[in-house]
């Protein structure tokens, strides 16, 4: 064919493929194909909507052309948002993520297919894109700037294989902002965030970054996710275990406050460790981006800490190092050494300053870690030991607001675990400690959460409800957020409660079942019956469902069907909750579970309907 006969044109090329498709296929071929077909249907529908034409496909990759750059960009944005939404539903048995590249350039038309550099560069842009992201060429950027509401991040001049081009990311979320080396396809690794994580000391219950908008959690599912596994103590010295716990918690703590990443809480970590999931299983089940592991080895006073970070998408180690510790150093010097070595290794410009810790005394610091570890065991014996340790710590540092708050939570735990010998006194003790801690640090979120929770237990709704907004303004942990949701629930703000319960449960797949229990009641109180039934059906299939929670779901299902006039289903579900333990929940127990609710009318209605089914 002569040059004159070649059919050339300028067009917009849209290229996309599935991230980690081979890995998905190895894990579950049939489910992967099933989910890919669903995503393909969604994509082709959007092509039609935005007047795009699919001209080539190969398994998990798709190429389309558009006459309008704006249409191509809007199609890409809508598709990534739709995929994100789909991955949050039960329909997505395999969470597929896509990269998208968009280029404007010269192509050769050969029958229905398109060839040439215009297509090649679109493919290179797609390869450069982040998981769940969109990367466009400057030519496309020039077409769409000022014509869309999207934000863009200039990546500069890039070179991938033989192609050189100026690239821009479309920022679907601020966390997607990144820096790429000029004329290089390699991204500055995420270990910079890990370095930052090692800059702080242990904090009680550290999971997620602050929530500033009381009506909507700010953490986005688009952020890259990191699972920080509990570091292993391979020595026989228990004190080394507490040392490593402190370092692990330090990593989680600052990563929670890093804009570009989302750290999974310890509840998820513990569940994964219990089930001994390998990297492939973790990626397939959860879609996490990175996993950080570490261990401590050695004997006596000489130990060595090894740290390793793996990219789960690419199945490769992106960072590893070792750190030595002996009796000549204190724990804070060790944290400094780890942090500074990572900063220097990655030529990061961040300035290091030792953070405010639970205590600046190494021995007291380790006692605090030990007490917190005992507290998290959620047992009568460990609760008592934690109480004694924090009382000793307060004798040493009587003005330490963190110790006050921690001891206050011990009394709260007694109530929640039903191990209190004097609930009224324990509530008063907890409130006294929370108030004292807040007199020293007014914005300390854990103390605010403690105060709110205990006041709700006492039925002081008017006073407690004044603190809900403040909880969300200063929330530091997912635990605080869950308690804020409980506060909003107790105060009757069901929309706020439900949105934050959902944030907690979506962000932390294995968060404590009390939040699921409370969320169930909130849905039903709000009249979201269909949503509640769907939630119950899914939860009852999970490993973490225990008798108390399953009884709640069965009882609420019975209530819903009774309200809808389906007596048979109502009686069937009521019988199921009774079969869980042979006797079922009592009206007294239900009223106790809902004692913090301001809306007593809902409680009465629930009890009356269930009483007609046999509730005693």
C-alpha positions as CSV (number, residue, x, y, z in Angstrom):
1,X,0.0,0.0,0.0
2,X,1.5,3.4,-1.0
3,X,1.7,6.4,1.4
4,X,-1.1,8.1,-0.5
5,X,-3.4,5.2,0.1
6,X,-2.9,5.1,3.9
7,X,-6.0,6.3,5.7
8,X,-4.7,8.6,8.5
9,X,-6.5,10.8,10.9
10,X,-6.2,12.6,14.2
11,X,-8.4,11.1,17.0
12,X,-8.6,10.6,20.7
13,X,-7.5,7.1,21.9
14,X,-8.7,5.6,25.2
15,X,-6.7,2.7,26.5
16,X,-7.5,0.6,29.6
17,X,-6.7,-2.7,31.2
18,X,-7.1,-4.6,34.5
19,X,-4.4,-4.3,37.2
20,X,-3.0,-7.6,38.2
21,X,-5.2,-9.6,35.8
22,X,-2.9,-12.7,35.7
23,X,-2.9,-12.9,39.4
24,X,-6.6,-12.7,39.6
25,X,-6.9,-15.5,37.0
26,X,-4.5,-17.7,38.9
27,X,-6.5,-17.3,42.0
28,X,-10.0,-17.9,40.6
29,X,-10.4,-18.0,36.8
30,X,-14.1,-18.4,36.6
31,X,-15.0,-15.6,39.0
32,X,-12.4,-13.3,37.4
33,X,-13.9,-13.8,34.0
34,X,-17.4,-13.3,35.4
35,X,-16.4,-10.0,37.0
36,X,-14.5,-8.9,33.9
37,X,-17.5,-9.4,31.7
38,X,-19.6,-7.3,34.1
39,X,-17.0,-4.5,34.0
40,X,-16.8,-4.8,30.2
41,X,-20.6,-4.4,30.0
42,X,-20.4,-1.3,32.2
43,X,-17.5,0.1,30.1
44,X,-19.2,-0.5,26.7
45,X,-22.3,1.2,28.0
46,X,-20.3,4.2,28.9
47,X,-18.6,4.2,25.5
48,X,-22.0,4.3,23.9
49,X,-23.2,7.1,26.3
50,X,-20.2,9.3,25.5
51,X,-20.0,8.5,21.8
52,X,-16.9,6.4,21.9
53,X,-16.1,3.4,19.6
54,X,-14.5,0.2,20.8
55,X,-12.1,-0.8,18.1
56,X,-9.9,-3.4,19.8
57,X,-9.9,-5.7,22.8
58,X,-7.7,-8.4,24.1
59,X,-8.8,-10.3,27.2
60,X,-8.5,-7.7,29.9
61,X,-7.6,-4.7,27.7
62,X,-9.8,-2.3,25.7
63,X,-9.1,0.3,23.1
64,X,-11.6,2.9,22.0
65,X,-11.6,6.1,20.0
66,X,-13.5,9.4,20.7
67,X,-14.0,12.4,18.5
68,X,-14.0,14.6,21.6
69,X,-11.3,14.8,24.2
70,X,-13.8,16.0,26.8
71,X,-16.1,13.1,26.1
72,X,-13.2,10.6,26.5
73,X,-12.2,12.2,29.8
74,X,-15.7,12.2,31.2
75,X,-16.2,8.6,30.1
76,X,-12.9,7.6,31.9
77,X,-13.9,9.5,35.1
78,X,-17.4,8.0,35.2
79,X,-16.0,4.5,34.6
80,X,-13.5,4.7,37.4
81,X,-16.1,6.0,39.8
82,X,-18.5,3.2,38.7
83,X,-15.8,0.6,39.2
84,X,-15.1,1.9,42.7
85,X,-18.8,1.8,43.6
86,X,-19.2,-1.7,42.1
87,X,-16.2,-3.0,44.1
88,X,-18.0,-2.0,47.3
89,X,-21.0,-4.2,46.6
90,X,-21.5,-7.9,47.0
91,X,-21.8,-8.3,43.3
92,X,-18.1,-7.8,43.0
93,X,-16.8,-11.2,44.1
94,X,-13.4,-10.2,42.6
95,X,-12.4,-6.5,43.0
96,X,-11.0,-5.6,39.6
97,X,-9.2,-2.3,39.2
98,X,-8.3,-0.5,36.0
99,X,-5.7,1.9,34.7
100,X,-6.7,4.3,31.9
101,X,-4.5,6.3,29.4
102,X,-5.9,8.9,27.0
103,X,-4.0,10.4,24.1
104,X,-4.7,12.6,21.1
105,X,-2.6,11.8,18.0
106,X,-2.2,10.6,14.5
107,X,-3.4,7.1,13.7
108,X,-3.7,4.8,10.8
109,X,-7.1,3.3,10.1
110,X,-7.0,-0.3,8.8
111,X,-10.5,-1.6,8.4
112,X,-12.1,-1.2,11.8
113,X,-8.8,-1.1,13.7
114,X,-6.5,1.8,14.5
115,X,-2.7,1.7,14.5
116,X,0.3,4.0,15.0
117,X,2.0,6.2,17.6
118,X,-1.3,7.7,18.7
119,X,-2.4,4.3,19.9
120,X,1.1,3.4,21.3
121,X,1.3,6.5,23.4
122,X,-2.2,5.9,24.8
123,X,-1.0,2.4,25.8
124,X,2.2,3.9,27.5
125,X,0.0,6.4,29.3
126,X,-2.2,3.6,30.6
127,X,0.9,1.7,31.8
128,X,2.0,4.9,33.6
129,X,-1.4,5.4,35.3
130,X,-2.0,4.5,39.0
131,X,-4.3,1.7,39.9
132,X,-7.8,3.2,39.6
133,X,-6.3,6.2,38.0
134,X,-6.3,8.2,34.7
135,X,-3.3,9.6,32.9
136,X,-3.6,11.8,29.8
137,X,-1.2,13.4,27.4
138,X,-0.6,17.1,27.2
139,X,-2.4,17.3,23.9
140,X,-5.5,16.0,25.6
141,X,-4.9,18.3,28.6
142,X,-4.8,21.3,26.3
143,X,-8.1,20.3,24.8
144,X,-10.0,19.8,28.1
145,X,-8.4,22.4,30.5
146,X,-11.1,24.9,31.4
147,X,-13.8,22.7,29.9
148,X,-14.1,20.2,32.8
149,X,-14.3,20.6,36.6
150,X,-11.5,18.0,37.2
151,X,-8.1,18.7,38.8
152,X,-4.9,17.8,37.1
153,X,-1.4,16.9,38.2
154,X,1.5,17.8,35.9
155,X,3.9,14.8,35.7
156,X,6.3,16.5,33.3
157,X,8.1,14.9,30.4
158,X,8.1,11.1,30.6
159,X,9.8,8.4,28.6
160,X,8.5,4.8,28.4
161,X,10.4,2.5,26.1
162,X,10.8,4.4,22.8
163,X,7.9,6.9,23.5
164,X,8.5,10.3,25.0
165,X,5.5,12.4,26.1
166,X,4.3,15.1,28.5
167,X,1.8,13.5,30.9
168,X,-0.9,14.6,33.4
169,X,-2.9,12.7,36.0
170,X,-6.6,13.5,36.5
171,X,-7.0,13.7,40.2
172,X,-10.1,11.8,41.2
173,X,-8.9,12.2,44.8
174,X,-6.2,14.5,46.2
175,X,-4.4,11.4,47.5
176,X,-3.6,10.5,43.9
177,X,-1.2,13.4,43.6
178,X,2.3,12.0,43.0
179,X,5.7,13.0,41.7
180,X,7.5,11.2,38.8
181,X,11.1,11.5,37.9
182,X,11.4,13.5,34.6
183,X,11.9,11.2,31.6
184,X,11.5,8.1,33.7
185,X,8.7,5.6,34.2
186,X,9.5,4.9,37.8
187,X,7.5,6.5,40.6
188,X,9.0,7.7,43.8
189,X,8.0,4.8,46.1
190,X,5.5,5.0,48.8
191,X,8.2,4.2,51.4
192,X,8.5,7.9,52.0
193,X,5.2,7.6,53.9
194,X,6.6,4.6,55.8
195,X,9.6,6.7,56.8
196,X,7.2,9.3,58.2
197,X,5.4,6.6,60.1
198,X,8.4,5.8,62.1
199,X,8.7,9.4,63.4
200,X,6.1,9.1,66.2
201,X,5.6,7.2,69.4
202,X,2.9,4.9,70.5
203,X,-0.6,6.2,70.8
204,X,-3.5,4.4,72.3
205,X,-5.8,3.0,69.5
206,X,-4.2,4.5,66.4
207,X,-6.0,3.6,63.1
208,X,-7.0,6.5,60.8
209,X,-6.5,10.2,60.1
210,X,-8.7,13.0,61.3
211,X,-12.2,13.5,60.2
212,X,-13.0,17.2,59.7
213,X,-16.4,17.1,58.2
214,X,-18.9,15.8,60.7
215,X,-21.3,14.6,58.0
216,X,-18.9,12.8,55.7
217,X,-15.7,10.9,56.5
218,X,-12.8,12.2,54.5
219,X,-10.9,9.0,54.0
220,X,-11.2,7.9,50.4
221,X,-11.2,4.4,49.1
222,X,-9.0,5.7,46.2
223,X,-6.0,6.0,48.5
224,X,-3.3,3.4,48.4
225,X,-3.8,1.0,51.2
226,X,-1.1,-0.4,53.5
227,X,-1.5,-3.3,55.8
228,X,1.0,-3.1,58.6
229,X,1.3,-6.5,60.1
230,X,2.2,-6.9,63.8
231,X,6.0,-7.3,64.0
232,X,7.1,-10.7,65.2
233,X,9.1,-11.2,68.3
234,X,11.4,-14.1,67.5
235,X,13.2,-13.8,70.8
236,X,12.1,-15.3,74.1
237,X,12.1,-12.0,75.9
238,X,8.7,-10.6,76.6
239,X,10.0,-7.0,76.8
240,X,11.2,-7.2,73.3
241,X,7.7,-8.0,72.3
242,X,6.5,-4.8,73.8
243,X,9.3,-2.9,72.1
244,X,8.2,-4.2,68.7
245,X,4.6,-3.5,69.5
246,X,5.6,0.1,70.1
247,X,7.4,0.4,66.8
248,X,4.5,-1.3,64.9
249,X,2.0,1.1,66.4
250,X,4.3,4.0,65.6
251,X,4.3,3.1,61.9
252,X,0.5,2.9,61.9
253,X,0.1,6.1,63.8
254,X,1.8,8.5,61.3
255,X,0.7,6.6,58.2
256,X,-2.8,7.3,59.4
257,X,-2.0,11.0,59.1
258,X,-0.4,10.7,55.7
259,X,-2.6,12.1,52.9
260,X,-1.6,9.6,50.2
261,X,-2.2,6.3,52.1
262,X,-4.9,4.5,54.0
263,X,-3.7,2.2,56.8
264,X,-5.8,-0.9,57.7
265,X,-6.5,-1.2,61.5
266,X,-5.2,-3.9,63.8
267,X,-8.5,-5.7,63.7
268,X,-7.9,-6.5,60.1
269,X,-4.3,-7.3,60.7
270,X,-5.2,-9.8,63.5
271,X,-7.8,-11.5,61.4
272,X,-5.4,-12.0,58.5
273,X,-2.7,-13.3,60.9
274,X,-5.1,-15.7,62.5
275,X,-6.1,-17.1,59.1
276,X,-2.5,-17.2,57.9
277,X,-3.3,-15.6,54.6
278,X,-0.4,-15.3,52.2
279,X,0.3,-12.3,50.0
280,X,-1.8,-13.6,47.1
281,X,-4.8,-14.3,49.3
282,X,-4.6,-10.9,50.9
283,X,-4.5,-9.2,47.5
284,X,-7.4,-11.3,46.1
285,X,-9.6,-10.9,49.2
286,X,-9.0,-7.3,50.0
287,X,-7.2,-5.6,47.1
288,X,-4.6,-3.9,49.4
289,X,-1.7,-2.2,47.7
290,X,1.2,-2.8,50.1
291,X,2.0,-4.9,53.1
292,X,4.7,-4.1,55.7
293,X,6.2,-6.8,57.9
294,X,9.0,-6.9,60.5
295,X,10.5,-9.0,63.1
296,X,12.9,-8.8,66.0
297,X,15.7,-11.4,66.4
298,X,18.6,-11.9,68.8
299,X,19.3,-12.8,72.4
300,X,19.9,-10.9,75.7
301,X,20.3,-7.2,75.3
302,X,21.4,-7.4,71.6
303,X,18.5,-7.6,69.1
304,X,18.1,-6.9,65.4
305,X,14.9,-5.5,63.8
306,X,14.2,-6.4,60.2
307,X,11.6,-4.4,58.1
308,X,10.3,-5.3,54.7
309,X,7.6,-3.8,52.5
310,X,6.0,-5.6,49.5
311,X,4.0,-4.2,46.6
312,X,1.1,-6.7,46.4
313,X,0.1,-5.5,42.9
314,X,3.5,-6.2,41.5
315,X,4.5,-9.1,43.8
316,X,7.9,-7.5,44.6
317,X,9.8,-6.2,47.7
318,X,10.2,-2.4,47.4
319,X,12.0,-1.8,50.7
320,X,14.0,-3.7,53.3
321,X,16.4,-2.8,56.0
322,X,17.7,-4.0,59.4
323,X,18.3,-2.0,62.6
324,X,20.4,-3.0,65.7
325,X,19.4,-2.3,69.3
326,X,21.3,-3.0,72.5
327,X,21.4,-1.8,76.1
328,X,23.4,1.3,75.1
329,X,20.4,2.8,73.4
330,X,16.9,3.6,74.6
331,X,13.7,2.8,72.6
332,X,13.5,6.4,71.4
333,X,17.0,6.4,70.0
334,X,16.0,3.3,68.1
335,X,13.0,4.9,66.6
336,X,15.1,7.9,65.6
337,X,17.7,5.6,63.9
338,X,15.0,3.7,61.9
339,X,13.3,6.9,60.8
340,X,16.4,8.8,59.9
341,X,18.0,5.9,58.0
342,X,14.9,5.6,55.8
343,X,14.7,9.3,55.2
344,X,18.4,9.4,54.2
345,X,18.1,6.2,52.0
346,X,15.4,7.8,50.0
347,X,16.9,11.3,49.9
348,X,13.7,12.7,51.4
349,X,13.8,16.3,52.6
350,X,11.4,15.9,55.6
351,X,12.8,17.2,58.9
352,X,12.7,14.9,61.8
353,X,11.7,15.9,65.3
354,X,11.0,13.5,68.1
355,X,7.3,13.5,68.7
356,X,5.3,13.8,71.9
357,X,5.1,10.3,73.4
358,X,3.0,8.7,76.1
359,X,6.0,9.2,78.3
360,X,9.6,10.3,77.8
361,X,10.7,7.8,80.4
362,X,11.7,4.6,78.4
363,X,10.6,2.3,81.3
364,X,7.2,4.0,81.7
365,X,6.8,4.0,78.0
366,X,7.2,0.2,77.9
367,X,4.8,-0.2,80.8
368,X,2.2,1.8,78.8
369,X,2.7,-0.4,75.8
370,X,2.3,-3.5,78.0
371,X,-0.8,-2.1,79.6
372,X,-2.3,-1.3,76.2
373,X,-1.6,-4.9,75.0
374,X,-3.3,-6.3,78.0
375,X,-6.3,-4.0,77.5
376,X,-6.8,-5.1,74.0
377,X,-7.2,-8.8,75.1
378,X,-10.7,-7.9,76.2
379,X,-10.7,-10.3,79.2
380,X,-11.5,-9.8,82.9
381,X,-8.0,-10.9,84.0
382,X,-6.1,-8.7,81.5
383,X,-8.4,-5.8,82.2
384,X,-7.4,-5.9,85.9
385,X,-3.7,-6.1,85.1
386,X,-4.0,-3.2,82.7
387,X,-5.8,-1.2,85.4
388,X,-3.1,-1.9,87.9
389,X,-0.3,-0.9,85.5
390,X,-1.9,2.4,84.5
391,X,-2.6,3.2,88.2
392,X,1.2,2.7,88.8
393,X,2.0,4.9,85.8
394,X,-0.2,7.7,87.2
395,X,1.6,7.4,90.5
396,X,4.9,8.1,88.6
397,X,3.4,10.8,86.3
398,X,0.2,12.1,88.0
399,X,-0.4,14.8,85.3
400,X,0.0,12.5,82.3
401,X,-3.4,12.9,80.4
402,X,-2.7,9.9,78.2
403,X,-2.4,7.6,81.3
404,X,-5.6,9.2,82.7
405,X,-7.5,8.5,79.5
406,X,-6.2,5.0,79.2
407,X,-7.2,4.1,82.7
408,X,-10.6,5.6,82.0
409,X,-11.1,3.2,79.1
410,X,-10.4,0.4,81.5
411,X,-13.6,1.3,83.4
412,X,-15.5,1.6,80.1
413,X,-14.3,-1.8,79.1
414,X,-15.6,-3.3,82.4
415,X,-19.1,-2.1,81.5
416,X,-18.9,-3.3,77.9
417,X,-17.6,-6.7,78.9
418,X,-20.2,-7.0,81.7
419,X,-17.4,-7.7,84.2
420,X,-18.1,-4.7,86.4
421,X,-18.9,-5.3,90.0
422,X,-20.2,-1.8,90.4
423,X,-21.2,-0.3,87.0
424,X,-22.4,3.0,88.5
425,X,-19.1,3.6,90.3
426,X,-17.0,2.5,87.2
427,X,-18.9,5.0,85.0
428,X,-18.2,7.8,87.6
429,X,-14.5,6.8,87.8
430,X,-14.2,6.8,84.0
431,X,-15.9,10.2,83.7
432,X,-13.6,11.7,86.3
433,X,-10.5,10.5,84.5
434,X,-11.9,11.7,81.1
435,X,-12.7,15.1,82.6
436,X,-9.3,15.4,84.2
437,X,-7.5,14.4,80.9
438,X,-9.6,17.0,79.0
439,X,-8.7,19.7,81.5
440,X,-5.1,19.2,80.4
441,X,-5.7,18.6,76.7
442,X,-9.1,19.8,75.6
443,X,-8.9,18.4,72.1
444,X,-7.7,14.9,73.0
445,X,-10.1,12.8,70.9
446,X,-9.9,9.5,72.9
447,X,-10.9,11.4,76.1
448,X,-13.7,13.1,74.3
449,X,-14.9,9.8,73.0
450,X,-14.7,8.3,76.5
451,X,-16.6,11.1,78.0
452,X,-19.3,10.9,75.3
453,X,-19.7,7.1,75.7
454,X,-20.0,7.2,79.4
455,X,-22.5,10.1,79.4
456,X,-24.7,8.1,77.0
457,X,-24.5,5.1,79.3
458,X,-25.8,7.4,82.1
459,X,-28.6,8.7,79.8
460,X,-27.3,12.2,79.8
461,X,-28.3,12.7,76.2
462,X,-28.5,16.5,76.2
463,X,-25.0,16.9,77.6
464,X,-23.6,14.1,75.4
465,X,-25.1,15.4,72.2
466,X,-23.2,18.6,72.5
467,X,-20.0,16.7,72.1
468,X,-20.8,14.7,68.9
469,X,-19.6,17.3,66.5
470,X,-16.5,17.9,68.5
471,X,-15.7,14.2,68.4
472,X,-15.7,14.2,64.6
473,X,-13.7,17.4,64.5
474,X,-10.9,15.9,66.6
475,X,-11.2,12.2,65.8
476,X,-7.8,10.5,65.5
477,X,-8.8,6.9,65.3
478,X,-11.4,4.7,63.7
479,X,-12.4,3.8,67.2
480,X,-13.2,7.4,67.9
481,X,-15.2,7.5,64.7
482,X,-17.2,4.5,65.7
483,X,-18.0,6.1,69.0
484,X,-18.9,9.3,67.3
485,X,-21.3,7.3,65.2
486,X,-22.7,5.8,68.3
487,X,-23.1,9.2,69.8
488,X,-24.9,10.5,66.8
489,X,-27.1,7.4,66.9
490,X,-27.9,7.9,70.5
491,X,-28.8,11.5,69.9
492,X,-31.1,10.7,67.0
493,X,-29.0,11.9,64.1
494,X,-29.5,8.7,62.1
495,X,-28.1,9.9,58.8
496,X,-24.8,11.0,60.4
497,X,-24.7,7.8,62.5
498,X,-25.3,5.5,59.5
499,X,-22.8,7.2,57.2
500,X,-20.0,6.9,59.8
501,X,-20.9,3.4,60.8
502,X,-20.6,2.5,57.1
503,X,-17.3,4.3,56.9
504,X,-16.0,2.3,59.9
505,X,-17.2,-1.1,58.6
506,X,-16.0,-0.4,55.0
507,X,-12.6,0.8,56.1
508,X,-12.0,-1.9,58.7
509,X,-13.4,-5.2,57.4
510,X,-13.1,-6.9,60.7
511,X,-13.8,-4.1,63.2
512,X,-15.5,-5.1,66.4
513,X,-19.0,-6.6,66.1
514,X,-20.5,-4.0,68.5
515,X,-20.3,-1.5,65.6
516,X,-22.1,-3.9,63.3
517,X,-24.7,-4.5,66.0
518,X,-25.3,-0.8,66.5
519,X,-25.4,-0.2,62.7
520,X,-28.1,-2.9,62.4
521,X,-30.3,-1.1,64.9
522,X,-29.7,2.3,63.3
523,X,-30.7,1.0,59.8
524,X,-34.0,-0.4,61.2
525,X,-34.7,2.7,63.3
526,X,-34.2,4.8,60.2
527,X,-36.7,2.6,58.3
528,X,-34.0,1.3,55.8
529,X,-35.6,-2.2,55.9
530,X,-34.4,-3.5,52.5
531,X,-30.8,-2.3,53.1
532,X,-30.9,-3.8,56.6
533,X,-32.0,-7.2,55.3
534,X,-29.4,-7.2,52.6
535,X,-26.7,-6.4,55.3
536,X,-28.0,-9.1,57.6
537,X,-27.8,-11.7,54.8
538,X,-24.2,-10.9,54.0
539,X,-23.1,-10.6,57.6
540,X,-24.5,-14.0,58.6
541,X,-22.2,-15.7,56.1
542,X,-19.1,-14.2,57.7
543,X,-16.7,-15.9,60.1
544,X,-16.9,-13.1,62.7
545,X,-20.6,-13.3,63.3
546,X,-21.1,-14.4,66.9
547,X,-24.3,-15.4,68.7
548,X,-25.2,-12.1,70.2
549,X,-24.9,-10.3,66.9
550,X,-26.6,-13.0,64.9
551,X,-29.5,-12.9,67.4
552,X,-29.8,-9.2,66.8
553,X,-30.0,-9.7,63.1
554,X,-32.6,-12.4,63.4
555,X,-34.7,-10.4,65.8
556,X,-34.6,-7.3,63.6
557,X,-35.4,-9.4,60.5
558,X,-38.4,-10.7,62.5
559,X,-39.4,-7.2,63.4
560,X,-39.2,-6.0,59.7
561,X,-41.3,-8.9,58.4
562,X,-43.8,-8.4,61.2
563,X,-44.1,-4.8,60.2
564,X,-44.7,-5.8,56.6
565,X,-47.4,-8.3,57.6
566,X,-45.4,-11.5,56.8
567,X,-46.2,-13.5,60.0
568,X,-44.5,-16.7,58.7
569,X,-41.2,-15.1,58.0
570,X,-41.4,-13.1,61.2
571,X,-41.9,-16.3,63.3
572,X,-39.2,-18.1,61.3
573,X,-36.6,-15.5,62.1
574,X,-37.7,-15.2,65.7
575,X,-37.2,-18.9,66.1
576,X,-33.7,-18.7,64.6
577,X,-32.5,-16.2,67.2
578,X,-33.9,-18.4,69.9
579,X,-32.0,-21.4,68.5
580,X,-28.7,-19.6,68.8
581,X,-28.4,-20.2,72.5
582,X,-31.6,-22.1,73.3
583,X,-33.4,-19.2,75.0
584,X,-32.9,-16.1,72.8
585,X,-32.6,-12.4,73.8
586,X,-34.9,-10.9,76.4
587,X,-36.7,-7.6,76.4
588,X,-34.5,-6.5,79.2
589,X,-31.4,-7.3,77.3
590,X,-32.6,-5.4,74.2
591,X,-33.5,-2.4,76.3
592,X,-30.0,-2.6,77.8
593,X,-28.3,-2.7,74.4
594,X,-30.4,0.4,73.4
595,X,-30.2,2.3,76.6
596,X,-28.1,5.0,75.0
597,X,-30.8,5.9,72.5
598,X,-32.8,9.1,72.9
599,X,-35.6,7.7,70.8
600,X,-37.5,5.6,73.3
601,X,-40.4,5.3,71.0
602,X,-38.4,3.1,68.6
603,X,-37.4,0.8,71.5
604,X,-41.0,0.5,72.7
605,X,-42.2,-0.3,69.2
606,X,-39.5,-2.9,68.7
607,X,-40.3,-4.6,72.0
608,X,-44.1,-4.6,71.4
609,X,-43.8,-6.2,68.0
610,X,-41.3,-8.8,69.2
611,X,-43.4,-9.5,72.3
612,X,-46.3,-10.6,70.0
613,X,-43.9,-13.2,68.6
614,X,-42.9,-14.6,72.0
615,X,-40.3,-12.1,73.4
616,X,-40.2,-12.2,77.2
